[in-house]
Amino acid sequence: MPFSRWLHNPWLLLIFEVLFVTASETLLKVGASETTRIRGWEWTGLTSLGSVWIWCAIVLVILSFLCWVNVLKHIPLSVAFPLSNVVHVLVPLSCWIFLAERISPRRWCGIAILIVGLAIVGKPVAKIEEKL
């Protein structure tokens, strides 16, 4: 049962949670862009529900929620939450790669600062993991 053991690894679930959030945000953008031409109740956002990409994103949001709840059972919130903020690096990168969105030099600097901050926060994680 090595696969089920992986699913009980909170650090792996944290990685999945971050990847699910990144993918869901990217798919939400694709779905929202796809449905901009639909007229009527567009101010509610409900017209976006006509996109398969939106529904895929909703499934990923639910999966990320399930992963996050299980992460919080085993990892202190003061550790898990800062590490989950890697999405602030991955979402712009996924938009740059998959959606051809431009990232300004200032934003690149911000991404670099976030990476340094995540490294600083993540360094003591090995010590915390020993205690878990």
N, C-alpha and C positions, 0 to 999 in steps of 0.2 A: 503494500500500500504506500509506495513512495509518493504517488501523486496526491493522495489525501493529506499526507504530511506537509507537502508544499502549500496546500490550501490553508493549513493551520499556522503557517509561518507569517507572523504579523508584518515582518519587513517586506516580504514578497507581496503581501496584500496591499501594503502602502504603495509599492511600485505600481501594482495594477490599478489602484485607486487614482493615482496621478495620471497614468496612461489613459484610463477611461475618461477622466475629466478633460484631458487634452483633446482626445478624439471627439468627445461630445461637443465641445465648444467649436471645433473646426466644422463638424457636421451641421451644427446649428447655423453657422454662418452660410454654409452652402445652401441649406434648405431655405433660410430666410431670403437669400439673394435670388433663389429660384422662383420664389412666390411673390416677388415685388410687383409683378404685372397683374396680379389678381386684384380686382376692384370690389369694393363693398365694405366689409367690416375689417379692412386691413389695420385700422388703428388698434384693434384688439389683439392682433397677432394670431388670431384663430385661423386665418387663411393659410398660415404656414403649416398647419396640420395636414394640408393636402400634399405635402412633400414626404417622400419615403425617407429622405435624409433626416428630417425632423424626428420621425419615429425611431430611426436608428439611434439618434442622439438621446432620445428619451430612454431607450433601453440601456444605453451606456451610463446615463445619469443614475438610473436605478442600481446598476451593477456597482458603480462607484460608491453609492450610498451604502450598499451591503458590505463592501470591502472596508469602508471607513468605520462602520460600526464595529466590525470585527477587529480592526486595528486598535480602536480605542479600548477594547477589552484587555489588551496586552501591553500597549505602549502608552506612557504618560502623554496627556494632551500637550503638555509643555514641550515635548520632544516631537511628537507626530505632526502637530500643526505647522511649526516652522519648516519641517522637511517637506510637507505637502505643498509648500509654496513654490516648489520647483515648477509647478504649472505656469507660473509667471514668466518662466524662461521657455518652457516647451510650447506654450500656445503661440507666442509670436513666431517662434521658429517654425512651427507647423504651418502657420499662415504664410510665412515667407516661402517655404518649400512647396506646399501643396496648392496654395491659392495665389501665388505670385504677388503677394502684398509686399510693399516696400517697407523696409525698416530703416529709419533715419539713423544717422551717426549718434545722435543723442540717445536714442532708444538702445542702440548697441552698447553704449556706455552703461546704461541702466541695467541691461541684461548682464553685463560683466560684473557690475557691483552686486547684483543679486547672487551670482554664482559664488563670489567671494563670501558673501554673507551666509549662504547655504553651507559652504565649506567650514566656516567658523562654527556654525550651529551644529553641523554634523560631526565634527571632530570628537566631541565627548560622547557620541552615541555608542561607541564601542565599549566604553566604561559602563554605560547604563545597561547595555545588552548583557553584560556579564552578571549584573544584579538581577535580571529578569528570569 
